[in-house]
Amino acid sequence: MKVRYLVKYTKASEIKFISHLDLMRTIQRIIRRAGLPIEYSKGFNPHMTISIAQPLSVGVYSKGEYMDVVFTEEVDTRFILDKLNENTPSGVKFLDVVKVEKGETGKAPQAMAIIDAAEYIMKLKCTNVKEVITSLEQVKNMPQWNIMKKSKSGEKEVDIKPLIKDLSIKSSENLLVLEVVTACGSRENLSPSLLADYIKEHVEYIDKEAFVDIERLDMYAYKNNKLVPLNKFF
């Protein structure tokens, strides 16, 4: 009997430069060490039935990552959570496990198919906090936020402003701190790095050479016209 679970986990700042592929290998090792009954694909090169909801870019860390896993039998969700955390290395922590029940129409959608938004905290170094906030407020009033976006078919200019669902502005010493909710997923997507590039280009007093600290807080899907965290969707 196949049973699917949605697992919420973290990728800490200390491992933010680890690639998605290396993180996947780490997760596979954790599951093997935990002795959980993971399902494997058929064929000459069997692999674990794991699906990451929305891979993180290198350099971004998170306290709200999700993956679908399929087991060959039902296991108590608390037991799964405990076994994963008993076998995880530093930098990864498992926060929640939810059994994904089949819907009225049959198979429930995978996490990657339901994501609508993601929440981030972005910290940008600046030379004058007061002036940078004034400059950003002026930019917020612009009708369009156009920037060149790279894709497989080349570069094209896109307006990213409609992809920003919420934006609040704060400051801390020499940092501009943005709490932002953006479109995320297969339907429409705004990467935080592209948003950071736009802000660097158009907002005055930003240190354009400094590294932008980006943390993903959670990912959301619409349920009854309201954004809810993915682990509250099913």
Beta strands, then each sheet from edge to edge (+ up, - down):
strand 1: 3-11
strand 2: 50-52
strand 3: 60-71
strand 4: 92-99
strand 5: 117-125
strand 6: 146-151
strand 7: 154-159
strand 8: 164-172
strand 9: 175-183
strand 10: 213-223
strand 11: 226-229
sheet 1: 2+ 3- 1+ 4-
sheet 2: 2+ 3- 10- 5+ 9- 8+
sheet 3: 2+ 3- 10- 11+
sheet 4: 6+ 7-
end
